Amino acid sequence: MKITILLIISSFILFSCNQTSEKTTQKEEHQHHADSENIELDNGEKWFVNDEMKPFVLESENIVKSYTALNSSDYENLAAQLKEQNAGLIKSCTMKGKSHDELHKWLHPYIDLLNKLSKAETKEEAEHLIAEINESFQTYHTYFQ
């Protein structure tokens, strides 16, 4: 009986320690990810984006502006159009180095938003995501030329 109680207590302690360790690790990973995704300026200046890529970003932004101005509700079509533009953006990328790395800090969350928009189940959810996409374009213009 004593051995059983001792095993139960030991298991509980080990399980508790493991859970605390996992939570700490997850928190540290999230913090590291958040820190590593902060876009930096190029010595106080905006990063250069190659001319082949710019039209795809600008056209995506225009598509969202038009969607909003027309008070459209066909967010599935909007998501498809934005994904098409994004495919062109990615295909036209010839950037290298730090500017490329910084652009990807903007691009990855933007792609996540597009994926979420294409899976949105309600107009309200889509509207929230479209607002985030608009904020993403503002971020792009803050850090890139």
C-alpha positions as CSV (number, residue, x, y, z in Angstrom):
1,M,0.0,0.0,0.0
2,K,2.8,2.4,0.9
3,I,4.5,1.6,-2.4
4,T,1.4,2.4,-4.3
5,I,0.9,5.7,-2.6
6,L,4.5,6.6,-3.1
7,L,4.2,5.7,-6.9
8,I,1.1,7.9,-7.2
9,I,2.7,10.8,-5.4
10,S,5.9,10.4,-7.5
11,S,3.9,10.3,-10.7
12,F,1.9,13.4,-9.7
13,I,5.1,15.3,-9.0
14,L,6.8,14.2,-12.3
15,F,3.6,15.1,-14.2
16,S,3.4,18.5,-12.6
17,C,7.0,19.3,-13.3
18,N,6.6,18.3,-16.9
19,Q,3.5,20.4,-17.4
20,T,5.3,23.5,-15.9
21,S,8.3,22.8,-18.2
22,E,6.1,22.5,-21.2
23,K,4.3,25.7,-20.4
24,T,7.5,27.6,-19.9
25,T,8.9,26.2,-23.1
26,Q,5.8,27.2,-25.1
27,K,5.9,30.7,-23.5
28,E,9.6,31.1,-24.4
29,E,9.0,29.9,-28.0
30,H,6.1,32.3,-28.4
31,Q,8.2,35.2,-27.0
32,H,11.2,34.2,-29.3
33,H,8.8,34.0,-32.3
34,A,7.3,37.4,-31.5
35,D,10.7,39.0,-31.0
36,S,12.1,37.6,-34.2
37,E,9.2,38.8,-36.3
38,N,9.6,42.5,-35.5
39,I,10.4,44.2,-38.8
40,E,13.3,46.6,-38.6
41,L,14.1,49.6,-40.8
42,D,17.2,49.8,-42.9
43,N,19.2,52.3,-40.7
44,G,16.0,54.3,-40.3
45,E,15.0,54.0,-43.9
46,K,12.5,51.8,-45.7
47,W,13.7,48.6,-47.3
48,F,13.9,48.4,-51.1
49,V,11.5,45.9,-52.7
50,N,12.3,44.9,-56.3
51,D,10.2,46.4,-59.0
52,E,8.8,43.1,-60.1
53,M,7.2,42.5,-56.8
54,K,5.7,45.9,-56.1
55,P,2.7,45.7,-58.5
56,F,1.4,42.5,-56.8
57,V,1.4,44.2,-53.4
58,L,-0.2,47.4,-54.8
59,E,-2.8,45.5,-56.8
60,S,-3.7,43.4,-53.7
61,E,-4.2,46.6,-51.8
62,N,-6.3,48.1,-54.5
63,I,-8.5,44.9,-54.6
64,V,-9.1,45.2,-50.9
65,K,-9.9,49.0,-51.2
66,S,-12.3,48.3,-54.1
67,Y,-14.0,45.4,-52.1
68,T,-14.5,47.8,-49.1
69,A,-15.6,50.7,-51.2
70,L,-18.3,48.6,-52.9
71,N,-19.3,47.2,-49.6
72,S,-19.0,43.7,-51.1
73,S,-19.7,40.6,-49.2
74,D,-18.1,38.0,-51.5
75,Y,-15.1,37.5,-49.2
76,E,-14.4,34.1,-50.8
77,N,-13.8,35.7,-54.1
78,L,-11.7,38.4,-52.4
79,A,-9.5,35.7,-50.8
80,A,-9.1,34.0,-54.1
81,Q,-8.0,37.2,-55.8
82,L,-5.6,38.1,-53.1
83,K,-4.1,34.6,-53.1
84,E,-3.6,34.9,-56.9
85,Q,-1.8,38.2,-56.4
86,N,0.3,36.7,-53.6
87,A,1.3,33.8,-55.9
88,G,2.6,36.3,-58.4
89,L,4.4,38.2,-55.6
90,I,6.2,35.1,-54.4
91,K,7.0,34.0,-58.0
92,S,8.6,37.4,-58.8
93,C,10.8,37.5,-55.7
94,T,14.5,37.9,-56.6
95,M,15.4,39.7,-53.4
96,K,18.3,38.5,-51.2
97,G,19.9,39.5,-47.9
98,K,18.4,41.5,-45.1
99,S,15.7,43.2,-47.2
100,H,14.5,39.8,-48.2
101,D,14.5,38.6,-44.6
102,E,12.6,41.7,-43.4
103,L,10.0,41.4,-46.2
104,H,9.4,37.8,-45.1
105,K,8.6,39.1,-41.6
106,W,5.7,41.0,-43.2
107,L,4.8,38.3,-45.8
108,H,4.4,35.3,-43.5
109,P,1.7,36.9,-41.3
110,Y,0.0,38.3,-44.4
111,I,-0.2,34.9,-45.9
112,D,-1.7,33.6,-42.7
113,L,-4.4,36.2,-42.9
114,L,-5.1,35.3,-46.5
115,N,-5.4,31.6,-45.5
116,K,-7.7,32.5,-42.6
117,L,-9.9,34.7,-44.9
118,S,-10.3,31.9,-47.4
119,K,-11.6,29.7,-44.5
120,A,-13.8,32.3,-42.9
121,E,-17.2,31.0,-42.0
122,T,-19.1,34.3,-41.4
123,K,-19.1,37.8,-42.9
124,E,-18.2,39.2,-39.5
125,E,-15.1,36.9,-39.3
126,A,-14.1,37.9,-42.8
127,E,-14.6,41.6,-42.0
128,H,-12.3,41.3,-39.0
129,L,-9.7,39.6,-41.2
130,I,-10.0,42.2,-43.9
131,A,-9.3,44.9,-41.3
132,E,-6.2,43.0,-40.3
133,I,-5.2,42.7,-44.0
134,N,-5.6,46.5,-44.3
135,E,-3.4,47.0,-41.2
136,S,-0.9,44.6,-42.8
137,F,-0.7,46.9,-45.9
138,Q,-0.1,49.9,-43.6
139,T,2.8,47.9,-42.0
140,Y,4.2,47.1,-45.5
141,H,4.2,50.9,-46.4
142,T,5.8,51.7,-43.1
143,Y,8.8,49.5,-43.7
144,F,9.1,49.0,-47.5
145,Q,9.4,51.2,-50.6
